[in-house]
Amino acid sequence: MFKRIKPAVIIEVLLHLLFWAFITFIPVLSRPSDSNFRGLFSPWHLVLVNFLLAVQFYLNAFYLIPVILNNKKQVWLYFSLLLLSFITLDFIMVHSRPAFIFPDGRMSFGPLHKPPFFVNFNLLPLTAFTAAGFAYRYLADQFAVISNKRDITNASLVSELAFLRSQISPHFIFNVINSTVALSRLNPTAVEPTLIQLSKLLRYMLYISDEQRVTMAQKVDYLRSYIELQMLRFGGAVKVDFKFDVTEPEKAIEPMLLIPFVENAFKYGTGNVAEPAVSVYLKTTGSLLDFSVTNTYDPAEPYKDEDHGIGLNNVKRRLELLYPGKHSLIISQKGNVYNVHLQIQLK
């Protein structure tokens, strides 16, 4: 269980504990030596006050700001709850003070005596720790954004390199060229459009994939080029069915997210598979992308590599980083049919 906790989290928790221990025990240890005033600084009351300040800090930093203000966007509710917590904690601090009478006898306060406003020492620390909650939440969110961008960049680079190594390989290009040569003998008029499709495929792989995001029109164009080249390669040996229904082609999506599933379908859905068939379906409705790939395969045939194609695990990781909480990926196997169903809420 503890092995799953990141060292950075443990260090952060220890730093928080040290901080609260410091601000709690320093005032206790530095109480005035004058016996007339030592009763004003009750150790237990100081511990209680610092505990309530911690409640205000963590309530603001870990619930009110991220949940109420950032996620739910309820500004008035946020400030109402913040004010309510402020007043409640101040009330507890004031009325939990031990009874104390100043030496001159002119002023006293305790659980049954509400002190005058200028004796309410809780307003400043409560305000300070409320502001500290704001600062802590802002810095934590900024560090999270920086870390997330770095992870996305690393995962994208690994995915793109793995994809290029898999696709732009001598074996792949060799098969395409051989198919084109054979086609030039059987149907010379089809050679030119075939080379155009190959040119589009290579152009996307070499240039467009360097961009951070591509349009759905570019994505569809690439998928179509890839599928048509595979149809050229396998001819009538593989039953291929694909349909693209993109209503908003200008919508943007990160590159190299969909093609690995199609590549794996052809990789594992051909060969010794009886009656091989591959089906690809892509549809966008508003901001929702619905993508599914189905292929037949031989359950008795071992996987051709550990990663089940070109980095399926890496694609899953990229989806988690790029679309946290905004995607659904379901991979199922039934009989000799392998199905991938992916839904993404596009940005």
Order of alpha helices (4+ residues) and beta strands (2+ residues): alpha-alpha-alpha-alpha-beta-beta-alpha-alpha-alpha-beta-alpha-beta-beta-alpha-beta-beta-alpha-beta-beta
